[in-house]
Amino acid sequence: MKSIAQAVVACTFLLSVSSMVHAEANDSGLVLNGKFTQGSLFRGQLPVGSKIMLDGETLKQNDQGKFVFGFARDAKLNHRLSWTLPDGSSGNRDITLKKRDYNIQRIDGLKPSMVTPPQETIDRINRDSANVGKARAGVSELDALFTGFVWPAEGPITGVYGSQRVLNGVPKTPHYGVDVGAPTGTLVVAPAAGVITLSDDLYYSGNTVILDHGMGVYSTFLHLDASDVKVGDVLKQGDPIGKIGATGRATGPHLDWRLNLGKMRLDPALLVPARH
């Protein structure tokens, strides 16, 4: 596999030839790509050296002037992006999000120990959570997220972002991924280039892989039957990650694909063509 440095060059080249598809631009040079709804990741670009703020909070630019931000599941609907260019001129753009309606999913028949884990498993769950946090903590110089994403697996959508799951009648935290249903052994590939930061068997999510796309954006792949990667592997878009399975807390074989910007949980389905 390629080195991280080679991956950075490759990702930068891909951006330069493809730019940001379906992006909008204005006279200030702002390029902005994202869907105006809750749960969306936005990718932007302004001249290098600009100062960019979202709702008063400064956004970090990379050495090509690119920046990212996102809006959580229950984000407020009205925001303001403002900037000052290197020549001292300034501008702003109001962002109005569409409010989403989320599905309620009821799943019965789970073992009680999987709904409310016994005390002896709590330490493992806490260790898993800490390891996942470390795997998503970095903000690398990769910029693969500025290229187009593809679906990591073939199959129908069986679960959606933001839905509230009720397990054995007990309401739980919202579901923050998109589920692709497919037989055990179905191939899972990288939706965009990146570097593997975690490949482990976790209590809730089973065989789990985390892929760093750069600038704080990570994909996570849950319930894999098998993983084909290890920490440090550098992947191109379409490279194998593993196989769909039903490990961890799963009622059947499927891929649960998640997207994070730091600790913010976003909807990966907004980055790829619609599928039902």
N, C-alpha and C positions, 0 to 999 in steps of 0.2 A: 504494500500500500504506500501512498505518497506521504511525504513529510507534512507537518502542519504548515511550514512555510510555503511549500508547493501548493497546498490547498488554498491558502490565502491568495496567492497569485491567480490561481484558477478561478476562484470566486469573483475576484476583482475583474478579471477579463470577461467573465460571463455577464456581469453587470454592464460593462462598457459596451457590449454589443447588443444586449437585449433591453437595457434600461429597466424601467419598472412598468410592466405592461398594464394598460388601463389607468395609468396615473394621470393626474390633472396637474397643470402648471399655471403660473401667473407671471406678471411682469417682473416681479422681484426675483425670479429664478427658482421659486419654491416648486418642488415636485413632491406630490403627496399621493400615496397609494394605500387604500384601505376602504373597508365598507363601513358606512356611517350607522353603526348599530352597536349595542352593548356586546361585549365579548370580542371586539375586533382588535387585531394588530395593525398598526399603521407604520409604514416605512416612508421616510422622507429624505429630501436632500436640498441643501442650500449652499451658496458659495462657502468655501472653506474659510473659517475664521468668523463666521456669523455667530451671534448669540441668539439662542432659541429657547423659548419658554412655553410651557403648557400650564395654564391656570396658575401662573406665577412661579412654577418650578422649572429650573434650568434643565434642558435636555443636553446630553453629551453628543457631540459630533465626532466622527472618526476623521482620519486624515484625508478623506475624499468629500467631506461635508455631509455624510449620511448620518441619519439619526432614526431612532425608533421610539414609539410609545404605544400604549394600549389602553383599553377601557374594560374594566372588569364586568362580571356578569350583571351586577346591580348598579353599575356606574350611573351617576346623574346624567341627564341628557344634554346639558348645555355646557360648552367648554370654549376656551379661547387659546389659540396658538398665536404667539407673537414673536417677532424677531427683529434684530438689528444687524444690518449687513456690514461688512468690513469698511465700506465707504461712509458709514454713519447713518445711512437712510434706514427707515424702519417700516414695518407693516404688521398686519395681524389678519387672522382669519377666524371667524366664528365657526365652531363645529357643533352641529346639532345631530344627536344620535336618535335612532329609532328605538323605541322601547320594545323589548321582546317578551313574548308570552312563552313560558316554559312548560314542558310536559311533566305530568306526574306519572312515574313508573312504579308499579307494585310488583315486587318479587317475593313469592312465598316458597316455602319448602327448604330454606337454608337451615343448616344445623345451627342450633342456638349458640354454640360456641363461636360461630363465624359472625353472627350478628352482634353479640356482646362477648368478646373474648374473655376467657378465664384469666384470673390474676397472673397465673404463671406465664402467660404469653405477652403481658404488657411490656416487659423489659425488651423483648425482641422487637415489638412494634415500635418502641421508642428508638431503638438502635437503627431500625430501618429508616425511620423518619429523619434521623440525624444524617445518615449516609446519603439519602436523597437530597437533603438540603445542601450538603457539601458538593454533591455532583452538579447542582444547578447554581452554585454560588459565584462562579467566575464570570467575567465579562471579557471575552476573548476578542482578538482583532479580526477574526473571521467575519465575512459579510455574506455568507451563503444565503441568508434570509432575504437578500435583495434580488435573488433570482426566482423564477417561478417554482412553486411547489407542485408535487404530484401525489396522488393517493398512495399510501404505503402498502396497500393490499387491495385485492379484488374481492368484491362481495357486496351484499346489500347492507344498508345502514340499519342497525338494530338498536341503537341507543344514541341519544343526542346530547350535546353540551347544554348545561344549565338545568337539565331535568332534575326533579326532586324524586329520589328513590325512597320507597317505603319497603323496608325489609322485614318480612314476617309481621307486618302491621306497625313497625316502629319507624317513624320518619328519620331519615339520615341527612347528612350534608348533601348538597347538590352534586350531581355528576358533572365532572369538568372535562370529559373527553367526548370523542365521537367513536362509537362502536361499529366495527365492520364484522359481520357474521360470515364465517367461512369454515370449511372442514379443518380439523386438526392437520397440520402439515402444510397448509397454504403458505406460500412465500410472503414474507414481509420485507420491504425494501426501504431505503432511505428516501424520504420525500424531498429532501434537499441535501446538499453536501454538509459535512460536519465532522466532528471528532467525538468518539465515544467517551463518556465520562463515568458511566456506571453500567455494569452488566452483572446482575445478582438475582438470587431467589429471595423474594420478600414475602412476608406473611400475607398481606392483603392482595398484592398484585402479582404474586407468583414470579416467574422468570421475567425480569424487567430490564429494559435497556433505555439509557438516556443518551441523546445525541445533541451536542452543542453546535448550533448553527451560527453562533457569533453574536456579539453585542448584547448578551444577556438573554437570547432567545434559544429555547431548548424544546426538542420533541421528546416525549416519553412513550414507550411502547410496553403495554402491560399484558399479562397472562400468556406469554409466549410458551409454546411447547418446548422450544429449544432456541438457544442463541448462537449465532455464528460469529460473534464479535467479542473483543475484549477491550478493556479500558486503554485508551491511547490510539486505537485504530482510527485511521482517517478514511472517510467514505466519500465517494462521489454519489450524486443523485442516482438512484436506481440500484446501488450496491446492496447485496443481501444483508439483512440484519438478523433474521431468524425465521421461525415458523409459528403460525397461529396455533394456539393451544387453549387450555382451560385451567391453567395453574392458578394457585391462589384462590381468592374468593370469586369464583366464576361458576355460573350454572350451566355453561356450555361453551364450546370453542368460539372464540371471537378475538379480535384485536381491539383494545382500548387505546386510542391514540390521543395524547394530550399535548398541549402547547403552553409553555410558560415564558413570560418576560419577567425575569427575576422571580419574585414570589407571586406575581399576578398570573392568574389562570385564565387563558384565553381560548377561543374556539378555533381549532385547527381547520374545521370544515369551511371557514370563511376564506381560506387560502387556496382552495382547490375547486375544480368544477363541481357543480351541484350533482348529488347522487341521491337516490331514494332507496 
